[in-house]
Amino acid sequence: MLAGLIAPVRFVLFDFDGPICHLFAGQPAKRVAQDMVKWLERRGLGDLLTDTERAEPDPYTVLRAVDRRSPGSDLIDELEQWLTRKELDAVRTAFPTAHVDPLIRTWTAVGARLAVTTNNAPGPVERYLATRGLQECFARHIYGRTRDLGLLKPDPHCLNRALRALGADPQRTLMIGDTPSDCEAARRAGVGFLGYARDDHKAEVLRKAGAKHLVGSLEPVRRAVHKAGINKAR
């Protein structure tokens, strides 16, 4: 199954936090989301969030919720900049997802073209890739959060930007992501999707979102890419 999915791929779109690294390894994303809620409360704006949103462990869900109620405002600009600073700080303690560095290098070596398509700000992604010596593998194809927060995934905006810049055929493109929003964005962009699920809970969430192909480790993906590259060279 995995070999058949990998063999035709010539373009790969990686989500960042999850498939490439654990960005908030030193400070869990849940804590960052809680800090965002406290940031709003200190400004008397806690009522911008519902009780469910206030308990949400994902800072990007909180960011989207505020943007829906205060789009284009100075408030949302300030909150987005605050989150970007948190992401930049998190790079110092981020650690790589197991097997992803050799996977990226192998895919590059067999001639695939790679991009990052993420809800993170581009700056932290660039900084992290530089720390791993991986920036050349992506040739600066990093498509992240813009000022228009309505274009965050599951909107396929960042994927479509990457497809255009790479001159990619969607039928020969694969996205690797770990959230339902990644899966939905890939579907809407017309590209294949491989779900990365570190545990059974994440796997079940991705299955419910419609993901047909899942892996719990990127090592079998690296092996499949290596094998496909050897077969192509013959």
C-alpha positions in Angstrom: 0.0 0.0 0.0 2.7 2.5 1.1 4.9 1.7 -2.0 2.0 2.4 -4.3 1.3 5.7 -2.7 4.9 6.8 -2.7 6.1 5.6 -6.1 4.4 8.3 -8.3 5.2 11.2 -5.9 7.4 13.9 -7.3 6.3 16.8 -5.1 5.9 16.6 -1.3 4.2 19.1 1.0 5.1 18.8 4.7 3.1 20.2 7.5 5.6 21.6 10.0 4.7 21.1 13.7 4.2 17.3 14.0 5.6 15.7 10.8 8.9 17.7 10.8 9.4 18.6 14.5 7.7 18.9 17.9 7.8 22.7 18.0 6.4 23.2 21.5 8.4 20.3 23.1 9.7 22.7 25.8 6.4 24.4 26.3 3.3 22.2 25.4 0.9 23.8 22.9 -1.8 23.5 25.5 0.1 25.9 27.7 0.6 28.3 24.8 -3.2 28.2 24.2 -3.8 28.9 27.9 -1.4 31.8 27.8 -3.3 33.2 24.8 -6.6 33.0 26.8 -4.9 34.8 29.8 -3.5 37.4 27.4 -7.1 38.2 26.2 -8.4 38.2 29.8 -5.8 40.7 30.9 -7.2 43.0 28.3 -10.8 42.4 29.3 -11.5 40.4 26.1 -12.0 36.9 27.5 -15.6 37.0 26.3 -14.4 36.8 22.7 -14.1 33.0 23.3 -16.7 30.4 24.1 -16.1 28.1 27.1 -15.2 25.3 24.6 -12.7 27.6 22.8 -11.2 28.7 26.1 -10.5 25.0 27.0 -9.1 24.3 23.5 -5.5 22.9 23.7 -4.6 24.3 20.2 -3.3 27.9 20.0 -4.3 28.1 16.3 -7.9 27.3 17.1 -7.9 30.1 19.6 -6.3 32.5 17.1 -8.9 31.6 14.4 -11.7 32.1 17.0 -10.6 35.6 17.8 -10.1 36.4 14.2 -13.7 35.4 13.4 -15.0 37.9 15.9 -12.5 40.7 15.3 -11.1 40.2 11.7 -8.5 42.7 10.5 -8.3 44.5 13.9 -5.3 45.7 15.8 -6.2 43.1 18.4 -5.7 40.2 16.0 -2.5 41.6 14.6 -1.1 41.9 18.1 -2.2 38.4 19.1 -0.7 36.9 15.9 2.6 38.7 16.5 2.6 37.4 20.1 2.1 33.8 18.8 4.9 34.3 16.3 7.3 35.3 19.1 6.2 32.2 21.0 6.9 30.1 17.9 10.4 31.7 17.4 11.2 31.1 21.1 10.0 27.4 20.8 12.6 26.7 18.0 15.3 26.6 20.7 13.7 23.6 22.4 12.0 22.0 19.5 13.2 18.5 18.6 12.9 16.6 15.3 10.3 14.0 14.6 11.9 10.6 14.5 13.3 9.7 11.1 12.1 12.9 9.4 15.6 14.3 8.6 16.8 11.2 6.7 13.4 11.1 5.0 13.7 14.7 3.8 17.2 14.1 2.6 16.3 10.8 0.8 13.3 12.4 -1.0 15.5 15.3 -2.1 18.2 12.8 -3.3 15.8 10.9 -5.5 14.7 14.2 -7.2 11.5 15.1 -5.4 10.7 18.8 -4.8 9.6 19.7 -1.3 7.7 22.5 0.4 6.4 23.3 3.9 2.7 24.1 4.1 1.8 25.2 7.6 -0.3 27.3 9.9 2.9 28.4 11.7 4.6 31.6 10.8 7.3 31.2 8.1 10.1 32.7 10.2 10.2 30.0 12.8 10.1 27.3 10.1 13.0 28.9 8.4 14.9 29.2 11.6 14.3 25.5 12.6 15.3 24.1 9.2 18.5 26.1 9.4 19.3 24.5 12.7 19.0 21.1 11.1 20.8 22.0 7.9 17.7 21.2 5.9 16.9 24.6 4.3 18.4 23.6 1.0 16.1 20.6 0.7 13.2 23.0 0.6 14.8 25.7 -1.5 12.9 28.4 0.6 9.6 26.9 -0.4 7.9 27.7 2.9 4.3 28.7 2.9 2.9 29.6 6.3 0.6 31.9 8.1 -0.3 35.2 6.4 -2.1 38.3 7.8 -5.3 36.8 6.5 -6.1 34.3 9.2 -9.1 33.1 7.3 -6.7 31.3 5.0 -5.3 29.0 7.6 -5.8 25.3 7.0 -8.2 23.7 6.4 -8.3 26.4 3.7 -6.0 25.0 1.0 -4.4 28.5 0.4 -0.9 27.6 1.5 -1.0 24.3 -0.4 -2.1 26.0 -3.6 0.7 28.6 -3.2 3.2 25.8 -3.0 1.7 23.9 -6.0 1.9 27.0 -8.1 5.5 27.9 -7.0 6.7 24.3 -7.6 4.9 23.9 -10.9 3.5 20.8 -9.3 1.1 18.3 -10.8 -1.5 17.7 -7.9 -1.8 14.1 -9.1 1.9 13.5 -8.3 1.9 15.5 -5.1 1.6 14.1 -1.5 1.0 16.1 1.7 2.1 14.7 5.0 0.2 16.1 7.9 -1.1 15.1 11.4 -4.4 16.9 11.8 -7.9 16.8 10.3 -7.3 20.4 8.9 -4.3 19.0 7.0 -6.4 16.2 5.6 -9.2 18.6 4.6 -6.7 21.1 3.0 -5.1 18.3 1.0 -8.5 17.1 -0.2 -9.6 20.6 -1.3 -6.2 21.1 -3.1 -6.6 17.8 -4.9 -3.4 16.2 -3.6 -2.7 12.9 -1.9 -2.6 12.7 1.9 -0.5 10.6 4.2 -1.4 11.0 7.9 1.2 10.9 10.5 -0.3 9.6 13.8 2.0 9.2 16.8 -0.6 7.4 18.8 -3.9 5.6 18.5 -5.9 8.6 19.5 -4.4 10.7 16.7 -4.9 7.8 14.2 -8.6 7.6 15.1 -9.1 11.4 14.7 -7.4 11.3 11.3 -9.5 8.3 10.2 -12.7 10.1 11.2 -11.5 13.1 9.1 -11.2 10.8 6.0 -7.5 9.9 6.0 -7.1 6.6 4.1 -3.3 6.2 4.6 -1.7 6.5 8.0 1.7 5.8 9.5 2.9 5.8 13.1 6.5 6.2 12.1 8.2 7.9 9.2 10.8 5.2 8.9 8.8 3.0 6.5 8.1 6.0 4.4 11.8 6.6 4.1 12.3 3.0 3.1 9.6 3.2 0.5 11.1 6.4 -0.9 14.5 4.8 -1.1 13.2 1.7 -2.8 11.2 3.8 -5.3 14.3 5.8 -6.1 16.3 2.6 -6.8 13.6 1.2 -9.0 13.4 4.5 -10.9 17.1 4.5 -11.5 17.1 1.0 -13.0 
